[in-house]
Amino acid sequence: MANLKFTGPEIQGLARNLYDLPLDKELSEKIFESTEGWIIGIRFLLKELAANKALQIPIISSHRGQQNLVNFLKEEILLGQQSSSSLQKLAIQAALFDRFNLELILKINRKEAEELGVETENIGQDFFQFIEQSLFIIPLDEDKTWFRFHHLIQETLQGLVVKHYSKQQVRLFYRIGSGYFELRGFLREAINYARKGDDLDNAVEIIERNRYYYQDRDQAVELKALLDILPSGAIEKSASLLLARAFVLEALSQFEQ
């Protein structure tokens, strides 16, 4: 995947060829840092630069920049590649998570199908087609099991979630994700997604179920990182978490001494 990234000189060449736009080395490097060398992001920024006739990177965090990016992605990716509705739906589901794999997407779609009373079809096939055709997905391991979106794409797709799913459905997806990540041993993500699914009780229970793993191994720092995800009020209501916090405080105080 690293070989697909554009370098600074290649960005300069692309700017000249597409928009007759001269870029100096400093600006091309800033574009590289902003886009991670990703071609779709580069094309968006170059298009904005050419349209504004100003040699400075557009501020994507502004309302205008965000809207322009959404429109560009709709035209160039979601619609431009003639993606099927099933692939677009899959992309929006996956964008809820900072990383995803086929197993997670299958769990979400099976639950959605169950709620709707329909059969799931070709999810695995759609997933691999989605991965193979997408210019905006980054594999996270050599086996290409886990993936993530480029951050610009993820933010854009998350903005489209409300047009396709109700708040109740989104909460359900996050809760499914929370359970999945806990089973895989990724507790920080499990707790985060439980909270995004408005399921604070389960977020508390995840730590309650797993705190002895950290205490038995004297992993106070790791346990503290999990407790820090919760609001203090939730810890105060749980005797188990109060004991976990006491363990953390004692262990860290001994370390400092």
KEPA-24430 format. One record per residue (C-alpha): x, y, z; residue number from 1; residue in one letter. Coordinates in nm, 4 decimals, always signed. Last residue first. Layout:
N
+----------+----------+----------+-----+------+
!       px !       py !       pz ! seq ! type !
+----------+----------+----------+-----+------+
!        X !        Y !        Z ! NUM !    A !
...
+----------+----------+----------+-----+------+
//
This chain:
257
+----------+----------+----------+-----+------+
!       px !       py !       pz ! seq ! type !
+----------+----------+----------+-----+------+
!  +0.8102 !  +0.5990 !  +4.5216 ! 257 !    Q !
!  +0.6369 !  +0.6713 !  +4.1894 ! 256 !    E !
!  +0.5782 !  +0.2983 !  +4.1341 ! 255 !    F !
!  +0.4258 !  +0.2573 !  +4.4789 ! 254 !    Q !
!  +0.1872 !  +0.5442 !  +4.4039 ! 253 !    S !
!  +0.0977 !  +0.3813 !  +4.0703 ! 252 !    L !
!  +0.0092 !  +0.0487 !  +4.2335 ! 251 !    A !
!  -0.1950 !  +0.2108 !  +4.5104 ! 250 !    E !
!  -0.3897 !  +0.4321 !  +4.2726 ! 249 !    L !
!  -0.4555 !  +0.1471 !  +4.0287 ! 248 !    V !
!  -0.5705 !  -0.0940 !  +4.2987 ! 247 !    F !
!  -0.8008 !  +0.1724 !  +4.4434 ! 246 !    A !
!  -0.9439 !  +0.2299 !  +4.0957 ! 245 !    R !
!  -1.0163 !  -0.1418 !  +4.0576 ! 244 !    A !
!  -1.1790 !  -0.1488 !  +4.4006 ! 243 !    L !
!  -1.3986 !  +0.1455 !  +4.3019 ! 242 !    L !
!  -1.4691 !  -0.0377 !  +3.9766 ! 241 !    L !
!  -1.6033 !  -0.3408 !  +4.1601 ! 240 !    S !
!  -1.8095 !  -0.1303 !  +4.3993 ! 239 !    A !
!  -1.9751 !  +0.0359 !  +4.1002 ! 238 !    S !
!  -2.1692 !  +0.3608 !  +4.1399 ! 237 !    K !
!  -1.8586 !  +0.5771 !  +4.1899 ! 236 !    E !
!  -1.7102 !  +0.4430 !  +3.8678 ! 235 !    I !
!  -2.0087 !  +0.5600 !  +3.6664 ! 234 !    A !
!  -1.9872 !  +0.9062 !  +3.8220 ! 233 !    G !
!  -1.6244 !  +0.9403 !  +3.7180 ! 232 !    S !
!  -1.7223 !  +0.9225 !  +3.3517 ! 231 !    P !
!  -1.5695 !  +0.6167 !  +3.1844 ! 230 !    L !
!  -1.2789 !  +0.6186 !  +2.9381 ! 229 !    I !
!  -1.0339 !  +0.6827 !  +3.2215 ! 228 !    D !
!  -1.1171 !  +0.3437 !  +3.3702 ! 227 !    L !
!  -0.9781 !  +0.1711 !  +3.0608 ! 226 !    L !
!  -0.6522 !  +0.3669 !  +3.0648 ! 225 !    A !
!  -0.6237 !  +0.3003 !  +3.4408 ! 224 !    K !
!  -0.6359 !  -0.0727 !  +3.3725 ! 223 !    L !
!  -0.3468 !  -0.0435 !  +3.1258 ! 222 !    E !
!  -0.1385 !  +0.1588 !  +3.3712 ! 221 !    V !
!  -0.2158 !  -0.0816 !  +3.6556 ! 220 !    A !
!  -0.0961 !  -0.3910 !  +3.4740 ! 219 !    Q !
!  +0.0042 !  -0.5850 !  +3.7840 ! 218 !    D !
!  -0.0626 !  -0.9145 !  +3.6012 ! 217 !    R !
!  -0.3334 !  -1.0332 !  +3.8403 ! 216 !    D !
!  -0.4759 !  -0.6805 !  +3.8430 ! 215 !    Q !
!  -0.4977 !  -0.6598 !  +3.4657 ! 214 !    Y !
!  -0.6849 !  -0.9884 !  +3.4125 ! 213 !    Y !
!  -0.8773 !  -0.9186 !  +3.7311 ! 212 !    Y !
!  -1.0365 !  -0.6133 !  +3.5669 ! 211 !    R !
!  -1.1987 !  -0.8071 !  +3.2832 ! 210 !    N !
!  -1.5625 !  -0.8609 !  +3.3743 ! 209 !    R !
!  -1.5897 !  -0.5378 !  +3.5737 ! 208 !    E !
!  -1.4223 !  -0.3485 !  +3.2908 ! 207 !    I !
!  -1.6737 !  -0.4748 !  +3.0369 ! 206 !    I !
!  -1.9539 !  -0.4247 !  +3.2892 ! 205 !    E !
!  -1.8924 !  -0.0515 !  +3.3055 ! 204 !    V !
!  -1.9118 !  -0.0160 !  +2.9269 ! 203 !    A !
!  -2.2216 !  -0.2372 !  +2.9391 ! 202 !    N !
!  -2.3956 !  +0.0023 !  +3.1761 ! 201 !    D !
!  -2.2843 !  +0.3001 !  +2.9665 ! 200 !    L !
!  -2.4747 !  +0.1736 !  +2.6651 ! 199 !    D !
!  -2.5329 !  +0.4902 !  +2.4637 ! 198 !    D !
!  -2.3983 !  +0.3119 !  +2.1530 ! 197 !    G !
!  -2.1064 !  +0.5538 !  +2.1450 ! 196 !    K !
!  -2.0379 !  +0.4476 !  +2.5035 ! 195 !    R !
!  -2.0385 !  +0.0804 !  +2.4090 ! 194 !    A !
!  -1.8141 !  +0.1706 !  +2.1160 ! 193 !    Y !
!  -1.5551 !  +0.3270 !  +2.3450 ! 192 !    N !
!  -1.5698 !  +0.0359 !  +2.5876 ! 191 !    I !
!  -1.5130 !  -0.2230 !  +2.3150 ! 190 !    A !
!  -1.2355 !  -0.0136 !  +2.1613 ! 189 !    E !
!  -1.0507 !  -0.0057 !  +2.4923 ! 188 !    R !
!  -1.1238 !  -0.3732 !  +2.5460 ! 187 !    L !
!  -0.9713 !  -0.5198 !  +2.2333 ! 186 !    F !
!  -0.9765 !  -0.8803 !  +2.3542 ! 185 !    G !
!  -1.1439 !  -1.0279 !  +2.0453 ! 184 !    R !
!  -1.4611 !  -1.0971 !  +2.2425 ! 183 !    L !
!  -1.4553 !  -0.7366 !  +2.3649 ! 182 !    E !
!  -1.4194 !  -0.6082 !  +2.0085 ! 181 !    F !
!  -1.7257 !  -0.8029 !  +1.8979 ! 180 !    Y !
!  -1.9421 !  -0.6939 !  +2.1885 ! 179 !    G !
!  -1.8581 !  -0.3297 !  +2.1279 ! 178 !    S !
!  -1.9183 !  -0.3632 !  +1.7555 ! 177 !    G !
!  -2.2648 !  -0.5021 !  +1.8168 ! 176 !    I !
!  -2.3299 !  -0.2122 !  +2.0546 ! 175 !    R !
!  -2.2055 !  +0.0351 !  +1.7927 ! 174 !    Y !
!  -2.4332 !  -0.1150 !  +1.5289 ! 173 !    F !
!  -2.7314 !  -0.1007 !  +1.7679 ! 172 !    L !
!  -2.6655 !  +0.2657 !  +1.8459 ! 171 !    R !
!  -2.6584 !  +0.3352 !  +1.4723 ! 170 !    V !
!  -2.9905 !  +0.1563 !  +1.4286 ! 169 !    Q !
!  -3.1534 !  +0.3587 !  +1.7077 ! 168 !    Q !
!  -3.0204 !  +0.6832 !  +1.5646 ! 167 !    K !
!  -3.1884 !  +0.5953 !  +1.2368 ! 166 !    S !
!  -2.9863 !  +0.4854 !  +0.9377 ! 165 !    Y !
!  -2.9305 !  +0.5977 !  +0.5784 ! 164 !    H !
!  -2.9317 !  +0.9768 !  +0.5861 ! 163 !    K !
!  -2.7899 !  +0.9871 !  +0.9403 ! 162 !    V !
!  -2.4867 !  +0.7865 !  +0.8296 ! 161 !    V !
!  -2.3847 !  +1.0345 !  +0.5587 ! 160 !    L !
!  -2.1657 !  +1.2443 !  +0.7883 ! 159 !    G !
!  -1.9885 !  +0.9286 !  +0.8970 ! 158 !    Q !
!  -1.8992 !  +0.8773 !  +0.5308 ! 157 !    L !
!  -1.7223 !  +1.2126 !  +0.5191 ! 156 !    T !
!  -1.5285 !  +1.1575 !  +0.8417 ! 155 !    E !
!  -1.4201 !  +0.8122 !  +0.7275 ! 154 !    Q !
!  -1.3152 !  +0.9409 !  +0.3860 ! 153 !    I !
!  -1.0953 !  +1.2144 !  +0.5312 ! 152 !    L !
!  -0.9436 !  +0.9690 !  +0.7815 ! 151 !    H !
!  -0.8386 !  +0.7195 !  +0.5149 ! 150 !    H !
!  -1.0533 !  +0.4238 !  +0.5939 ! 149 !    F !
!  -0.9337 !  +0.1328 !  +0.8021 ! 148 !    R !
!  -0.8727 !  -0.2336 !  +0.7391 ! 147 !    F !
!  -0.8155 !  -0.5557 !  +0.9295 ! 146 !    W !
!  -0.7720 !  -0.8977 !  +0.7673 ! 145 !    T !
!  -0.5256 !  -0.8022 !  +0.4982 ! 144 !    K !
!  -0.2842 !  -1.0812 !  +0.5930 ! 143 !    D !
!  +0.0003 !  -0.8295 !  +0.6098 ! 142 !    E !
!  -0.1892 !  -0.6123 !  +0.8556 ! 141 !    D !
!  -0.3601 !  -0.2727 !  +0.8655 ! 140 !    L !
!  -0.4981 !  -0.2538 !  +0.5127 ! 139 !    P !
!  -0.5866 !  +0.1028 !  +0.4019 ! 138 !    I !
!  -0.9158 !  +0.1806 !  +0.2283 ! 137 !    I !
!  -0.9635 !  +0.4863 !  +0.0054 ! 136 !    F !
!  -0.8859 !  +0.3579 !  -0.3419 ! 135 !    L !
!  -1.1630 !  +0.1021 !  -0.3174 ! 134 !    S !
!  -1.2098 !  -0.1654 !  -0.5798 ! 133 !    Q !
!  -1.0468 !  -0.4588 !  -0.3987 ! 132 !    E !
!  -1.1894 !  -0.3800 !  -0.0560 ! 131 !    I !
!  -1.5462 !  -0.3288 !  -0.1823 ! 130 !    F !
!  -1.5287 !  -0.6416 !  -0.3933 ! 129 !    Q !
!  -1.4072 !  -0.8254 !  -0.0841 ! 128 !    F !
!  -1.6988 !  -0.6932 !  +0.1210 ! 127 !    F !
!  -1.9583 !  -0.7507 !  -0.1507 ! 126 !    D !
!  -1.8586 !  -1.1163 !  -0.1782 ! 125 !    Q !
!  -1.8750 !  -1.1589 !  +0.1980 ! 124 !    G !
!  -2.2116 !  -0.9858 !  +0.2151 ! 123 !    I !
!  -2.3507 !  -1.1890 !  -0.0751 ! 122 !    N !
!  -2.7007 !  -1.2144 !  +0.0668 ! 121 !    E !
!  -2.8439 !  -1.1565 !  +0.4111 ! 120 !    T !
!  -3.2046 !  -1.2743 !  +0.4371 ! 119 !    E !
!  -3.4883 !  -1.0474 !  +0.5456 ! 118 !    V !
!  -3.6917 !  -0.9983 !  +0.8642 ! 117 !    G !
!  -3.5882 !  -0.6353 !  +0.9066 ! 116 !    L !
!  -3.4428 !  -0.6845 !  +1.2554 ! 115 !    E !
!  -3.2835 !  -1.0130 !  +1.1504 ! 114 !    E !
!  -3.1353 !  -0.8502 !  +0.8419 ! 113 !    A !
!  -2.9844 !  -0.5752 !  +1.0579 ! 112 !    E !
!  -2.8412 !  -0.8350 !  +1.2952 ! 111 !    K !
!  -2.6924 !  -1.0299 !  +1.0061 ! 110 !    R !
!  -2.5539 !  -0.7095 !  +0.8564 ! 109 !    N !
!  -2.3779 !  -0.6036 !  +1.1766 ! 108 !    I !
!  -2.2308 !  -0.9462 !  +1.2446 ! 107 !    K !
!  -2.1101 !  -0.9770 !  +0.8843 ! 106 !    L !
!  -1.9407 !  -0.6355 !  +0.9028 ! 105 !    I !
!  -1.7517 !  -0.7420 !  +1.2160 ! 104 !    L !
!  -1.6380 !  -1.0694 !  +1.0590 ! 103 !    E !
!  -1.5266 !  -0.8968 !  +0.7385 ! 102 !    L !
!  -1.2923 !  -0.6573 !  +0.9163 ! 101 !    N !
!  -1.3026 !  -0.3099 !  +1.0660 ! 100 !    F !
!  -1.0910 !  -0.0280 !  +1.1990 !  99 !    R !
!  -1.1804 !  +0.3179 !  +1.3307 !  98 !    D !
!  -1.5439 !  +0.2082 !  +1.3257 !  97 !    F !
!  -1.8554 !  +0.3906 !  +1.2062 !  96 !    L !
!  -1.7001 !  +0.4016 !  +0.8594 !  95 !    A !
!  -1.7671 !  +0.0287 !  +0.8182 !  94 !    A !
!  -2.1437 !  +0.0841 !  +0.8198 !  93 !    Q !
!  -2.1197 !  +0.3649 !  +0.5639 !  92 !    I !
!  -1.9009 !  +0.1561 !  +0.3346 !  91 !    A !
!  -2.1362 !  -0.1423 !  +0.3573 !  90 !    L !
!  -2.4318 !  +0.0737 !  +0.2642 !  89 !    K !
!  -2.2432 !  +0.2099 !  -0.0367 !  88 !    Q !
!  -2.1545 !  -0.1433 !  -0.1398 !  87 !    L !
!  -2.5183 !  -0.2559 !  -0.1114 !  86 !    S !
!  -2.6376 !  +0.0477 !  -0.3086 !  85 !    S !
!  -2.4072 !  -0.0521 !  -0.5916 !  84 !    S !
!  -2.1019 !  +0.1609 !  -0.6583 !  83 !    S !
!  -2.1040 !  +0.3369 !  -0.9922 !  82 !    Q !
!  -1.7376 !  +0.4354 !  -0.9463 !  81 !    Q !
!  -1.8298 !  +0.8010 !  -0.9893 !  80 !    G !
!  -2.1180 !  +0.7803 !  -0.7453 !  79 !    L !
!  -1.9413 !  +0.6939 !  -0.4215 !  78 !    L !
!  -1.6001 !  +0.7961 !  -0.5481 !  77 !    I !
!  -1.5594 !  +1.1077 !  -0.7620 !  76 !    E !
!  -1.9003 !  +1.2708 !  -0.7387 !  75 !    E !
!  -1.9891 !  +1.1815 !  -0.3806 !  74 !    K !
!  -1.6309 !  +1.2402 !  -0.2715 !  73 !    L !
!  -1.6211 !  +1.5853 !  -0.4283 !  72 !    F !
!  -1.9540 !  +1.6858 !  -0.2772 !  71 !    N !
!  -1.8468 !  +1.5768 !  +0.0704 !  70 !    V !
!  -1.5109 !  +1.7531 !  +0.0319 !  69 !    L !
!  -1.6784 !  +2.0754 !  -0.0773 !  68 !    N !
!  -1.9104 !  +2.0567 !  +0.2220 !  67 !    Q !
!  -1.6210 !  +2.0020 !  +0.4621 !  66 !    Q !
!  -1.4228 !  +2.2914 !  +0.3163 !  65 !    G !
!  -1.7212 !  +2.5242 !  +0.3359 !  64 !    R !
!  -1.7861 !  +2.4337 !  +0.6995 !  63 !    H !
!  -1.4200 !  +2.4795 !  +0.7895 !  62 !    S !
!  -1.2210 !  +2.1706 !  +0.8929 !  61 !    S !
!  -1.1008 !  +2.1249 !  +0.5339 !  60 !    I !
!  -0.9013 !  +2.4463 !  +0.5441 !  59 !    I !
!  -0.7807 !  +2.4845 !  +0.1863 !  58 !    P !
!  -0.4023 !  +2.4478 !  +0.1412 !  57 !    I !
!  -0.2371 !  +2.7672 !  +0.0261 !  56 !    Q !
!  -0.1354 !  +2.8708 !  -0.3214 !  55 !    L !
!  -0.4408 !  +3.0793 !  -0.4043 !  54 !    A !
!  -0.6261 !  +3.0645 !  -0.7347 !  53 !    K !
!  -0.9343 !  +2.9489 !  -0.5435 !  52 !    N !
!  -1.0432 !  +2.6964 !  -0.8066 !  51 !    A !
!  -0.6908 !  +2.5659 !  -0.8615 !  50 !    A !
!  -0.6303 !  +2.5231 !  -0.4903 !  49 !    L !
!  -0.9634 !  +2.3484 !  -0.4407 !  48 !    E !
!  -0.8943 !  +2.1083 !  -0.7280 !  47 !    K !
!  -0.5461 !  +2.0426 !  -0.5908 !  46 !    L !
!  -0.6922 !  +1.9679 !  -0.2470 !  45 !    L !
!  -0.9466 !  +1.7229 !  -0.3883 !  44 !    F !
!  -0.6933 !  +1.5551 !  -0.6148 !  43 !    R !
!  -0.4576 !  +1.5023 !  -0.3213 !  42 !    I !
!  -0.7349 !  +1.3532 !  -0.1079 !  41 !    G !
!  -0.8218 !  +1.1098 !  -0.3857 !  40 !    I !
!  -0.4559 !  +1.0231 !  -0.4449 !  39 !    I !
!  -0.3574 !  +0.9420 !  -0.0856 !  38 !    W !
!  -0.0085 !  +1.0629 !  +0.0061 !  37 !    G !
!  -0.1036 !  +1.0743 !  +0.3749 !  36 !    E !
!  -0.3529 !  +1.3483 !  +0.2754 !  35 !    T !
!  -0.2470 !  +1.6342 !  +0.5052 !  34 !    S !
!  +0.1189 !  +1.5322 !  +0.5181 !  33 !    E !
!  +0.1406 !  +1.5006 !  +0.1383 !  32 !    F !
!  -0.0339 !  +1.8342 !  +0.0887 !  31 !    I !
!  +0.2148 !  +1.9956 !  +0.3259 !  30 !    K !
!  +0.5004 !  +1.8371 !  +0.1297 !  29 !    E !
!  +0.3620 !  +1.9776 !  -0.1964 !  28 !    S !
!  +0.3426 !  +2.3214 !  -0.0350 !  27 !    L !
!  +0.7045 !  +2.3157 !  +0.0803 !  26 !    E !
!  +0.8387 !  +2.1851 !  -0.2524 !  25 !    K !
!  +0.6759 !  +2.4602 !  -0.4585 !  24 !    D !
!  +0.3576 !  +2.4023 !  -0.6527 !  23 !    L !
!  +0.2767 !  +2.5374 !  -0.9982 !  22 !    P !
!  -0.0808 !  +2.4625 !  -1.1137 !  21 !    L !
!  -0.1487 !  +2.3750 !  -1.4763 !  20 !    D !
!  -0.4572 !  +2.1994 !  -1.3362 !  19 !    Y !
!  -0.4222 !  +1.8310 !  -1.4179 !  18 !    L !
!  -0.0686 !  +1.8022 !  -1.5533 !  17 !    N !
!  +0.0959 !  +2.0713 !  -1.3399 !  16 !    R !
!  -0.0726 !  +1.9608 !  -1.0161 !  15 !    A !
!  +0.0067 !  +1.5959 !  -1.0907 !  14 !    L !
!  +0.3737 !  +1.6797 !  -1.1410 !  13 !    G !
!  +0.3916 !  +1.8644 !  -0.8082 !  12 !    Q !
!  +0.2176 !  +1.5738 !  -0.6353 !  11 !    I !
!  +0.4721 !  +1.3372 !  -0.7892 !  10 !    E !
!  +0.7551 !  +1.5541 !  -0.6535 !   9 !    P !
!  +0.6016 !  +1.5383 !  -0.3006 !   8 !    G !
!  +0.5448 !  +1.1626 !  -0.3108 !   7 !    T !
!  +0.2205 !  +0.9897 !  -0.4014 !   6 !    F !
!  +0.1291 !  +0.6824 !  -0.2009 !   5 !    K !
!  +0.0617 !  +0.3619 !  -0.3928 !   4 !    L !
!  +0.3940 !  +0.2073 !  -0.2906 !   3 !    N !
!  +0.2895 !  +0.2335 !  +0.0744 !   2 !    A !
!  +0.0000 !  +0.0000 !  +0.0000 !   1 !    M !
+----------+----------+----------+-----+------+
//
